[in-house]
Amino acid sequence: MRRSRALSVLSVCALVAASLAFREGTSQSQAPTYASVKPIFDRACIGCHQGQAAMAGLRLDTYANIMKGSTSGKVIVPKKSGDSLLYKRISGAKPPVMPPPGALPASEQKKIKDWIDSGAKER
């Protein structure tokens, strides 16, 4: 009886561990990467934020340049969109709203927010 109870407890523990491992693997594989937000930057931002003449020294043309930041400092705080200047600007939390003349669509703002909140990974 003790042995069957011990096996039952071990079986339950194994199922819980497998479930958690599956959920962890699933959420990581679905985390947005730079590749998922780059088209937004390419379409809406790099007209003003690329090359040596990038406004505020913020180049949004490569992952490395985004992570370098601007003359104001870092614009991305991985896992903290609320502390990230880039997200504050595109969401309107900190004027001026970027890109001019108006905000990005909500779906694109959310994609960038999700990317930052998931760690702002390149890959």
Secondary structure, DSSP 8 states (H G I E B T S, - for coil): -HHHHHHHHHHHHHHHHHHHHHHHHHHHHTS--HHHHHHHHHHHTTTTSSSTT-GGG---SSHHHHHH-BTTB-S--TT-GGG-HHHHHHHTSSSS-SSTTS---HHHHHHHHHHHHTT----
